[in-house]
């Protein structure tokens, strides 16, 4: 039986065989981490690290910095952080100073002097080898502290994926007291009345010289007081303010402007060539006697002018008119010379009155013997000024929370920011919650902790929200002003609270955490709560308390809440516990 032979299967060519899978580590004698040298010795090769997309959690105290966002020529938090990342090896030399190359994003921007506890930035950085946080903190100032980082998805952005942000503003309790730290005009006006106000030690005089506590409305049209020139060479707004200070102690630019206009025009004789006379004028009288003298001079000029007019209307013909014209010109010249002499006298008197205004106003009171040492120590600055007995009671808390609740919801906040028009869609912002339920005591001073949570905020928005709320609490304006301020066609100059009490508390990433909870770490401050609390108490809270005790940041700002600085705010009437004598202003500026 013949044996059946199976034909051999054709073998595949050697080049068609599949290649073996390349191993991650080489099996040769020389590894990838070693380099051979001429003498045969092996040295380790510099390891190659990979960039990682991470979110960095850090805090900072904003004193001495021009805000969070990097700005050429200014000292910013972001600028220092970028330099620290470069020196820590997280950013290569070619990407230094180029945030777009590392996919840089921040979760929030803070203003000048504003601090943060839960700030977050994201980007692609080299985090290896271990010890990245220690290396990063070693290149940062003590008032900037990085808590840690967490790996995120490649498409993550700290700005776009942030759902909401929580800010905290610490306002001193005494700021809610309507009788504490009143403006100088109110203190002067209350002397001798039943509700006499006490003057703060140096606060009132310092507050009148603080720059930047209020701003002029950009849409305010020029009035006649802006263009009218008087003999002293000073703008009429300044002189009218001096006149109002000498008089009732309450500045009224409108009435002073009318008085200046009438006084200037009354000293001009009825000559048709009166262009130079408007520039000379008779100035603005600074007291009753000088005003009476100017009025007598005006009557003398008018009598001469009437006599000239009667002669001109007579039957004497052209020669009589010429003679009367010459006589009128001589009389006009003598009146002007008299006015110039009066101006020099009034200017000297004005300087004397101004020097008197510069002196601190003190209400004469008898000081007991046991308080003289404390008052002397207060003036020397060794102990802080004694605060009033005002307390944040349940009734005050209920009212303050009711006022803050006006901000909740979606509103047009164009009056609470700058550089944003009312028609701009970005002016509409959504406030989730706003409350003030707790008290924080720092170095013996009580602060109300105001917490606001919103999707996003505009420039100066929170500080202006606090400013208007404090003004309402101090009965400077009614609660109905909130609804008016949210109207698109109404422009109001809203007070802005100091920046020292504001800080970013936390940024939330709820949607991101819900979507990637099974593959990535949760982005929150829970893991760094103890470190954040220590940093907050050591740097932020201590700075807020010292700024108030030494510099009186909020106290000086409270003195600026007056009718001169904020004429748009309508004061509460006397029936609503407001000071009498301050007229209301229902005519708010409306956009054309």
PALUMBA-213492 format. One record per residue (C-alpha): x negated, y, z negated; residue in three letters. Coordinates in steps of 0.02 Angstrom, whole numbers, plus 32768, in hexadecimal, padded with zeros to 4 digits. Each point is the difference from the previous one (the first is absolute). Layout:
   xx   yy   zz code
    X    Y    Z  Ala
...
This chain:
   xx   yy   zz code
 8000 8000 8000  Unk
 7FB6 809E 8037  Unk
 7FE7 807D 7F76  Unk
 8063 809F 801E  Unk
 7F94 8098 7FF7  Unk
 8049 80A9 7FCE  Unk
 7FBF 808C 8069  Unk
 7F9B 8076 7F95  Unk
 8052 80A8 7FE0  Unk
 7FA6 808D 8054  Unk
 7F9A 8060 7F82  Unk
 8016 80BC 7FF3  Unk
 7F6F 806B 8034  Unk
 7F96 8042 7F74  Unk
 802C 80B4 8025  Unk
 80BC 7FE0 7FF3  Unk
 7FF8 7FBE 7F4E  Unk
 804D 8078 7F7F  Unk
 7F82 8062 7F9A  Unk
 7FF1 7FDB 7F49  Unk
 804F 8084 7F8C  Unk
 7F81 807E 7FCA  Unk
 7FE1 7FFB 7F47  Unk
 8009 809C 7F95  Unk
 7F55 7FDC 7FB2  Unk
 7F6A 7FCE 8066  Unk
 7FAD 7F57 7FD9  Unk
 7F56 8037 803E  Unk
 7F71 8020 7F8D  Unk
 800F 80BC 8016  Unk
 80A7 8048 7FC7  Unk
 8056 809C 8040  Unk
 7FD8 8059 7F5F  Unk
 7F44 7FE6 8016  Unk
 7F81 8042 807B  Unk
 7F5B 7FA8 8027  Unk
 7F62 8067 7FFC  Unk
 7F56 7FE6 8054  Unk
 7FB6 7FA8 7F6B  Unk
 8093 7F89 7FF7  Unk
 804E 804B 7F63  Unk
 80BA 801D 7FFA  Unk
 8052 80A0 7FC1  Unk
 80BA 8019 7FE1  Unk
 805F 8060 8086  Unk
 8070 8092 7FCF  Unk
 80B1 7FBD 7FEE  Unk
 8086 803E 8076  Unk
 80A1 8035 7FAB  Unk
 80AB 8017 804A  Unk
 8070 8096 7FEE  Unk
 809E 7FE7 7F9B  Unk
 80A2 8062 8004  Unk
 801D 8033 7F4B  Unk
 8066 8078 7F95  Unk
 7F9C 805F 7F7C  Unk
 8054 8038 7F5F  Unk
 7FB0 8094 7FA7  Unk
 8023 8098 7F93  Unk
 7FB7 80AE 7FF3  Unk
 800F 80A4 7FA1  Unk
 801B 808A 807F  Unk
 7FAC 808E 7FA3  Unk
 7F77 804E 8069  Unk
 803D 7FB0 80A3  Unk
 805F 804D 8090  Unk
 807C 7F72 800A  Unk
 7FFC 7F4C 803C  Unk
 7FF7 8011 80BC  Unk
 7F56 801E 8050  Unk
 7FE7 80B3 8038  Unk
 7F5F 803F 8053  Unk
 7FA3 8077 7F8F  Unk
 8066 7FD4 7F64  Unk
 7FDE 7F8C 7F6F  Unk
 8086 7F78 800A  Unk
 8020 7F56 7FB2  Unk
 8004 7FAB 80A8  Unk
 7F58 804A 8032  Unk
 7FAB 7FBE 7F64  Unk
 8051 7F56 8013  Unk
 7FC5 7FEE 80B5  Unk
 7F4E 8028 7FCE  Unk
 8008 7F84 7F70  Unk
 803F 7F78 8077  Unk
 7F6D 8021 8073  Unk
 7F7E 7FF9 7F76  Unk
 8051 7F63 7FBA  Unk
 7FE7 7FA8 80A8  Unk
 80B9 7FF6 802D  Unk
 7FED 8071 8098  Unk
 7F70 7FF0 807E  Unk
 7F97 8093 8037  Unk
 8055 800F 80AA  Unk
 80AC 800F 7FB0  Unk
 7FCF 807D 7F7B  Unk
 8075 8096 8003  Unk
 8074 7FAF 8081  Unk
 809B 7FC4 7FA2  Unk
 8058 7FC6 809E  Unk
 7F7D 7F7B 801F  Unk
 8024 7FAE 7F59  Unk
 80BE 8013 8012  Unk
 8008 8077 7F6B  Unk
 80AA 8029 7FB3  Unk
 8038 804F 7F5B  Unk
 80A5 7FE2 7FA9  Unk
 8016 80B3 7FC0  Unk
 7FB4 80AD 800C  Unk
 7FED 806D 7F67  Unk
 7FEA 80BC 7FF4  Unk
 7F6F 8060 7FB6  Unk
 7FE8 7FD6 7F49  Unk
 8080 7F72 8001  Unk
 7FCA 7F59 7FB6  Unk
 802F 7F4C 8027  Unk
 8006 7F5B 7FA2  Unk
 8042 7F88 8085  Unk
 7FB5 803F 80A3  Unk
 7FE5 7F81 808C  Unk
 7F96 8006 809E  Unk
 7FEB 7F77 8082  Unk
 7F7F 7FD6 8084  Unk
 7F85 7F80 8044  Unk
 7F67 7FF8 7F90  Unk
 7F70 7F8D 7FD6  Unk
 8029 7FC2 7F51  Unk
 7F7A 7F78 7FF6  Unk
 7F94 7FD6 7FA1  Unk
 8058 7FFA 7F57  Unk
 7FFD 809C 7F93  Unk
 8050 8075 807E  Unk
 8067 8061 7F7E  Unk
 7F69 801A 7F8F  Unk
 7F97 803F 8091  Unk
 808B 8075 8037  Unk
 801C 804B 7F53  Unk
 7F45 801C 7FEA  Unk
 8005 807E 8090  Unk
 809B 805D 7FC2  Unk
 8016 8087 7F7C  Unk
 8046 7FCD 7F58  Unk
 80A7 8055 8027  Unk
 801A 7F8A 8094  Unk
 8013 7F48 7FD2  Unk
 8023 7F6B 8072  Unk
 8062 7F75 7FAA  Unk
 7FF8 7F79 8085  Unk
 8034 7FC8 80AD  Unk
 8072 7F7E 804F  Unk
 7FFD 7FAA 80AA  Unk
 808C 8036 8075  Unk
 803D 7FD4 80AE  Unk
 7FA1 8045 8098  Unk
 8091 8074 802C  Unk
 8013 8048 7F51  Unk
 7FFE 80BD 7FE8  Unk
 8006 8050 7F55  Unk
 8065 8091 8048  Unk
 807F 7FA4 806D  Unk
 8020 7F6D 7F8B  Unk
 801C 806C 7F65  Unk
 80BB 7FFF 7FD9  Unk
 8005 8081 7F75  Unk
 7F91 8066 7F8F  Unk
 8012 8030 7F4A  Unk
 7FBB 80A4 7FBE  Unk
 7FFC 803D 7F4C  Unk
 7FFE 80B4 7FC6  Unk
 7FD7 8028 7F4B  Unk
 8054 80A4 7FD0  Unk
 7FE6 8047 7F50  Unk
 809D 7FFD 7F96  Unk
 7FF3 80BA 7FDC  Unk
 8015 8024 80BA  Unk
 80B8 7FD0 7FF1  Unk
 801D 807E 7F75  Unk
 8053 809D 8048  Unk
 7FB4 806F 7F78  Unk
 7F4D 7FC2 800E  Unk
 7F7B 8055 806C  Unk
 8073 8083 804A  Unk
 7FC2 807D 8080  Unk
 7FBD 80A8 7FC7  Unk
 8094 8064 8040  Unk
 807D 7F99 7F9E  Unk
 7F98 8012 7F61  Unk
 7FF9 80BD 8013  Unk
 80B8 800B 8027  Unk
 8030 7F99 7F67  Unk
 7FA8 8072 7F83  Unk
 8081 8045 7F88  Unk
 808B 7F8C 8037  Unk
 8052 7F75 7F9D  Unk
 7FA6 7F77 8063  Unk
 7F50 8048 7FF6  Unk
 7F7E 7F95 8058  Unk
 7F53 7FE2 7FBA  Unk
 7F6A 8027 806C  Unk
 7F84 7F75 8021  Unk
 7F4B 801A 7FCF  Unk
 7FAA 803D 80A0  Unk
 8073 7F94 806B  Unk
 806E 808C 8042  Unk
 7F71 8070 8035  Unk
 7FA1 7F70 8050  Unk
 809B 7FC1 8057  Unk
 801B 80A6 8058  Unk
 7F53 7FEE 8050  Unk
 800C 7F4B 8038  Unk
 7FEF 7FF0 80BC  Unk
 8059 7F7C 8064  Unk
 808F 7FDE 7F88  Unk
 807E 8041 807D  Unk
 8005 801A 80BB  Unk
 804F 807C 8074  Unk
 8081 7FBB 8075  Unk
 7FBB 7FF8 80B2  Unk
 80AA 8027 8049  Unk
 801B 809D 7F97  Unk
 800F 8096 8076  Unk
 7F9E 80A0 7FE5  Unk
 805E 8088 7FA5  Unk
 7FE6 80BA 7FFF  Unk
 7F99 7FF0 7F62  Unk
 7F7F 7F9B 8062  Unk
 7FE3 808D 807D  Unk
 801E 809E 7F9B  Unk
 7F60 8057 7FCD  Unk
 7FF1 806F 7F67  Unk
 7F81 8081 7FCD  Unk
 7F9C 7F92 7F8B  Unk
 7FC8 7F8D 808D  Unk
 8048 7F65 7FAC  Unk
 808A 7F99 804F  Unk
 80AD 802F 7FC1  Unk
 801E 7F50 7FBD  Unk
 7F70 8014 7F85  Unk
 8033 80AC 7FC6  Unk
 80B6 7FCD 7FF0  Unk
 7FC9 7F70 7F91  Unk
 7F9E 8079 7F93  Unk
 8098 8073 7FF4  Unk
 806F 7F6E 7FCD  Unk
 7F84 7FC8 7F7C  Unk
 7FFC 80AD 7FB3  Unk
 80BD 800C 8001  Unk
 806B 7F6E 7FCB  Unk
 7F77 7F7C 8003  Unk
 805C 7F9D 8086  Unk
 7FC3 8014 80B2  Unk
 8082 8026 8085  Unk
 7FAD 8019 80A8  Unk
 80A0 8036 8056  Unk
 802D 808B 7F87  Unk
 7F4A 803B 7FF5  Unk
 7FF4 8002 80BD  Unk
 809D 806C 800A  Unk
 7FBB 8075 7F7B  Unk
 7F59 800C 805B  Unk
 8057 8024 80A4  Unk
 8071 8085 7FB7  Unk
 7F72 8055 7FA2  Unk
 7F91 8001 8099  Unk
 8087 8042 8075  Unk
 803B 8084 7F85  Unk
 7F54 8051 7FFB  Unk
 8000 8018 80BC  Unk
 803E 80AB 8037  Unk
 8079 8016 8090  Unk
 7F77 801C 807F  Unk
 8000 7F9A 809F  Unk
 7F43 7FE7 7FF8  Unk
 8000 7F8F 7F66  Unk
 7F94 7F6E 8039  Unk
 7F71 802C 7F8C  Unk
 8076 8025 7F72  Unk
 8038 7F48 7FF6  Unk
 7F4C 7FCE 7FE6  Unk
 7FE2 8082 7F79  Unk
 80A4 7FF7 7FA2  Unk
 8008 8019 7F48  Unk
 7FDA 7F50 7FC8  Unk
 806B 7F9F 7F88  Unk
 801D 804C 7F55  Unk
 7FCB 7F92 7F72  Unk
 8065 8052 7F77  Unk
 8097 806F 7FE6  Unk
 7FA0 80A4 7FF1  Unk
 7FA1 7FEB 80A3  Unk
 80A1 7FCD 8056  Unk
 8056 809D 7FC1  Unk
 7F6E 806C 803C  Unk
 8006 7FAF 80AB  Unk
 80BC 801F 8006  Unk
 7FE8 80B9 7FD7  Unk
 7F7E 800E 8089  Unk
 8079 7FAD 8078  Unk
 808C 807B 7FD4  Unk
 7F88 8092 801B  Unk
 7FD3 7FBB 80AB  Unk
 80B7 7FE6 802C  Unk
 802F 80B1 7FCA  Unk
 7F78 8048 806E  Unk
 803A 7F94 8090  Unk
 80B5 8038 7FE9  Unk
 7FC9 80B5 8001  Unk
 7FA0 7FDF 80A0  Unk
 8097 7FAD 804E  Unk
 8073 8091 7FD1  Unk
 7F87 807B 804F  Unk
 7FF9 7F94 809C  Unk
 80BD 8002 800C  Unk
 8008 80BE 7FEC  Unk
 8010 808B 8081  Unk
 7F4B 8038 7FFF  Unk
 7FD4 7FA5 80A1  Unk
 7F60 7FA8 8034  Unk
 7F86 806E 7F9F  Unk
 805D 7FDA 7F60  Unk
 7FF6 7F47 8025  Unk
 7F46 800B 801E  Unk
 7FE2 805E 7F60  Unk
 806A 7F87 7F9E  Unk
 7FA5 7F6F 8051  Unk
 7F59 804A 7FCC  Unk
 8041 801D 7F52  Unk
 8043 7F4F 7FFB  Unk
 7F59 7FB9 8036  Unk
 7FA5 8060 7F78  Unk
 807F 7FC7 7F80  Unk
 7FF0 7F4E 803E  Unk
 7F43 8009 7FF0  Unk
 800C 8042 7F4E  Unk
 807C 7F77 7FD4  Unk
 7F8C 7F7D 8046  Unk
 7F6D 8046 7F9F  Unk
 8069 7FF9 7F63  Unk
 8031 7F4D 8028  Unk
 7F4B 7FCD 8019  Unk
 7FD5 804A 7F57  Unk
 8091 7FA1 7FB3  Unk
 7FC1 7F60 8053  Unk
 7F55 800D 7FAE  Unk
 8051 801D 7F57  Unk
 8078 7F6F 8018  Unk
 7F72 7F8F 8037  Unk
 7FA1 8024 7F5F  Unk
 809D 7FDF 7F9D  Unk
 801C 7F60 8063  Unk
 7F52 7FC3 7FD3  Unk
 8020 8024 7F49  Unk
 80A6 7FA3 8004  Unk
 7FB1 7F6E 805E  Unk
 7F77 7FF4 7F7D  Unk
 8086 7FFD 7F7B  Unk
 8058 7F73 805C  Unk
 7F60 7F9C 8003  Unk
 7FF9 8003 7F43  Unk
 8054 7F6A 7FB0  Unk
 80AD 8026 7FBF  Unk
 8017 7FD1 7F4B  Unk
 80A0 8004 7F9B  Unk
 7FD9 8046 7F52  Unk
 8020 7F79 7F82  Unk
 7FC3 7FE4 7F50  Unk
 7F8F 7F69 7FF2  Unk
 7FFA 7FA5 7F59  Unk
 7F57 7FF0 7FAE  Unk
 7FFF 7F42 800F  Unk
 8014 800B 80BD  Unk
 7F78 807E 8027  Unk
 7F78 7F7C 8007  Unk
 8068 7F93 8075  Unk
 8026 8092 8072  Unk
 7F48 802F 8006  Unk
 7FD2 7F4E 802C  Unk
 8086 8001 8086  Unk
 7FBA 809D 8051  Unk
 7F51 7FB4 7FFE  Unk
 8042 7F65 8057  Unk
 7FCE 7F86 7F79  Unk
 80B2 7FC0 7FE8  Unk
 808F 7FFC 807E  Unk
 8092 8077 7FF8  Unk
 808E 7FC4 7F93  Unk
 8093 7FC4 8066  Unk
 80B7 801D 7FDD  Unk
 806C 7F85 7FA2  Unk
 8058 7FD0 80A1  Unk
 8017 7F43 800E  Unk
 8030 7F8B 808D  Unk
 80A2 7FC9 7FB0  Unk
 8084 7F8F 804B  Unk
 8066 8095 803B  Unk
 7F6A 804F 8055  Unk
 7FD2 7F58 804D  Unk
 80B0 7FE7 8043  Unk
 8002 80AD 804F  Unk
 7F52 7FEF 804C  Unk
 802B 7F56 804C  Unk
 80A0 8047 8045  Unk
 7F9D 808B 8054  Unk
 7F80 7F87 8049  Unk
 808C 7F93 8043  Unk
 802A 8089 807F  Unk
 7F66 7FC9 8062  Unk
 8036 7F4B 8015  Unk
 8038 7FCB 80AD  Unk
 7FD6 8046 80AC  Unk
 7FEF 80BD 8009  Unk
 7FAC 8084 806A  Unk
 7F69 8034 7F98  Unk
 7FC2 808A 8074  Unk
 8005 807C 7F6E  Unk
 7F93 7F8C 7F98  Unk
 7F6A 7FFA 8073  Unk
 7F99 8069 8077  Unk
 7FDC 7FF3 80BA  Unk
 80A1 7F9F 8020  Unk
 8095 8053 8051  Unk
 80B3 7FDB 7FCF  Unk
 8028 7FBB 80AD  Unk
 7F71 7F84 7FF7  Unk
 8042 7F4E 7FE0  Unk
 7F6C 7FE0 7F8C  Unk
 8049 807F 7F86  Unk
 8084 7F80 7FCD  Unk
 7FBE 7F8D 7F78  Unk
 8050 7F77 7F97  Unk
 7FE8 8004 7F43  Unk
 8028 7F59 7FAE  Unk
 7FFB 8036 7F49  Unk
 7FCA 8092 7F95  Unk
 8007 7FFA 7F42  Unk
 7FAB 803E 7F62  Unk
 8024 7F86 7F75  Unk
 7F60 7FF4 7F9B  Unk
 7F87 806F 7F9F  Unk
 7F42 7FF0 8007  Unk
 7F9A 804B 7F72  Unk
 7F4E 8032 802F  Unk
 7F8D 8054 7F82  Unk
 8094 8038 7F97  Unk
 8060 804A 8093  Unk
 80A4 7FB5 803F  Unk
 801D 7FEA 80BA  Unk
 809D 7FC9 805B  Unk
 7FDA 7F73 807A  Unk
 805E 8024 80A2  Unk
 8000 7F6B 8078  Unk
 8037 8014 80B4  Unk
 800A 7F70 807E  Unk
 8016 8022 80B9  Unk
 7FD5 7FBB 80A9  Unk
 7F89 808F 8029  Unk
 7FDE 80B3 7FCC  Unk
 7FC9 809F 8057  Unk
 7F7D 807F 7FD1  Unk
 8025 8050 7F55  Unk
 80AD 7FB0 7FFE  Unk
 7FF8 7FB2 7F53  Unk
 7FB1 809A 7FB1  Unk
 808A 806E 8047  Unk
 8085 7F85 7FC8  Unk
 7FBC 8009 7F4F  Unk
 7FF1 80BD 800C  Unk
 80B6 801C 802D  Unk
 803B 7F82 7F7D  Unk
 7F9D 805B 7F79  Unk
 8046 80A7 803A  Unk
 80B1 7FBD 7FEE  Unk
 7FD9 7FB8 7F54  Unk
 7FC0 80AC 7FC9  Unk
 80A3 8050 803E  Unk
 7FA3 8063 8084  Unk
 8074 7FC3 808A  Unk
 80A4 7F9C 8005  Unk
 8012 7F48 8028  Unk
 8065 802C 809B  Unk
 7F5E 803C 8050  Unk
 7FD1 7F4B 8028  Unk
 808C 7FED 807E  Unk
 7FD2 80A7 804B  Unk
 7F47 7FD2 800E  Unk
 802B 7F62 8062  Unk
 805E 8062 8086  Unk
 7FA7 8007 80A6  Unk
 8027 80B7 8025  Unk
 7FC9 8045 7F57  Unk
 7F4D 802B 7FD4  Unk
 7FD0 8012 7F48  Unk
 7F57 801F 7FB0  Unk
 7FFC 7F70 7F81  Unk
 7F87 8005 7F6C  Unk
 7F72 7F81 8008  Unk
 7FC2 7FAF 7F5F  Unk
 7F44 7FEF 7FE1  Unk
 7FA8 7F6A 804B  Unk
 7FA9 7FCA 7F61  Unk
 8092 7F9A 7FBB  Unk
 8023 7F99 809D  Unk
 7FB6 7F56 802A  Unk
 8029 7F6D 8073  Unk
 8034 7F70 7F91  Unk
 8018 7F6E 807A  Unk
 801F 7FD0 80B5  Unk
 8079 7F72 8025  Unk
 7FF8 7F7F 808D  Unk
 80A1 7F9E 7FE1  Unk
 8026 7FCE 80B4  Unk
 7F4E 7FC7 8021  Unk
 7FFA 7F99 7F5F  Unk
 80A5 7FAC 802A  Unk
 7FCA 7FD2 80B0  Unk
 7F51 7FBF 7FD8  Unk
 801A 7FBD 7F50  Unk
 7FD2 7F4D 8032  Unk
 7F5D 8028 8058  Unk
 7FB9 80A0 7FB3  Unk
 7FEB 804E 7F56  Unk
 8082 8078 7FBC  Unk
 7FD2 80B7 8013  Unk
 8025 8055 7F5B  Unk
 7FAA 8050 7F6A  Unk
 8034 7F73 7F8B  Unk
 7F53 7FB2 8000  Unk
 7FAD 80A7 7FD6  Unk
 807D 8046 7F84  Unk
 7F89 8002 7F6A  Unk
 7F72 8051 8061  Unk
 8077 8080 804A  Unk
 8047 802C 7F55  Unk
 7F52 801A 7FB8  Unk
 7FCC 806D 8091  Unk
 80A1 8064 7FF3  Unk
 7FE9 8026 7F47  Unk
 7F45 8025 800F  Unk
 7FFF 8071 8098  Unk
 80AC 8037 803C  Unk
 8061 8019 7F5E  Unk
 7F6E 8050 7FA6  Unk
 7FE7 8079 8090  Unk
 80B9 8031 8001  Unk
 7FFE 8022 7F45  Unk
 7F5D 8063 8002  Unk
 8038 8068 8096  Unk
 809A 8034 7F9E  Unk
 7FAD 801E 7F59  Unk
 7F68 805E 8042  Unk
 803C 8051 80A2  Unk
 80BD 8004 7FE4  Unk
 8025 7FC4 80B1  Unk
 80BC 7FE9 7FE8  Unk
 8010 8091 7F86  Unk
 7FB9 807C 807D  Unk
 806F 7FBB 8088  Unk
 809A 8019 7F92  Unk
 7FD9 80BA 7FF5  Unk
 800F 800C 80BD  Unk
 80B7 7FC9 7FFD  Unk
 8049 80AE 8010  Unk
 8069 8064 8079  Unk
 7F69 8059 8049  Unk
 7FAF 7F5F 803E  Unk
 809D 7F9E 802E  Unk
 8089 8079 8036  Unk
 805F 7F75 805A  Unk
 802F 7FA6 7F60  Unk
 80A6 8039 7FB9  Unk
 7FF3 8010 7F42  Unk
 8085 7FBB 7F8E  Unk
 8078 8081 7FBB  Unk
 8006 8036 7F4A  Unk
 808D 7F88 7FDE  Unk
 7F8B 7F71 802D  Unk
 7F7B 802E 7F7F  Unk
 7F97 806B 8075  Unk
 7FAD 80A3 7FD6  Unk
 806D 8097 8024  Unk
 7FC7 8088 8072  Unk
 7FC1 7F90 808E  Unk
 8071 8016 8096  Unk
 8035 7F6C 8069  Unk
 7FD5 7FEA 80B7  Unk
 8082 7FA2 8062  Unk
 7FBC 8036 80A9  Unk
 7F86 7F74 8029  Unk
 7F99 800E 809F  Unk
 804E 7FA2 8090  Unk
 7FA7 7FC9 809B  Unk
 8033 8056 80A0  Unk
